[in-house]
Amino acid sequence: MAIKLRALLPTDRAPLEAVVRSDGTFREEEVKVAVELIDEALTNRASDYWIVVADEDDAVIGYICYGPTPMTDSSFDLYWIVTHRDARGKGVAGQLIGAMERDVAARGATGVRIETSHLESYGSARRVYDRHEYEEVSRIPDFYREGDALVTFYKRL
């Protein structure tokens, strides 16, 4: 069956948390932040955290969370993009990025920024950003902790 992209539903909280936990990439504090943003998007209609969910056969297999960058006129941040470990390699991330880019462009965005870790466990994410023409624009050594650099990607739309 085809992958379907849709809006966030109240029943998505637990399945989205399961997607975030599906491969052990994220530390517990990262899972907590991801779930907090999901909760914010679910409970606050005026939230600046927007989520698109990917389903396959009526099962949640991924999502993207993004929103306007505070104090900018037309920049947006991609906060989270996560695909369930069993759904990787099916183009889910690419479809989610495409949906986000179309949405933010329609809202007048001029660019999208992504911040991530340089650790190898985030290597597949960095490769996805590269495939979708996001350019690495900065790297701050030891940002998250000793040996864990912050890598910033940016794409001008």
Buried (B, 14 or more C-beta within 10 A) or exposed (E): EEBEBEEBEEEBBEBBBEBBBBBEBBEEEBBEBBBEBBEBBBEEEEBBBBBBBBBBEEBBBBBBBBBBBEEEEEBBBBBBBBBBEEBBEBEBBEBBBBBBBEBBEEEEBEBBBBBBBBBEEBEBBBEBBEEBEBEBEEEEEEBBEEEEBBBBBBBEB
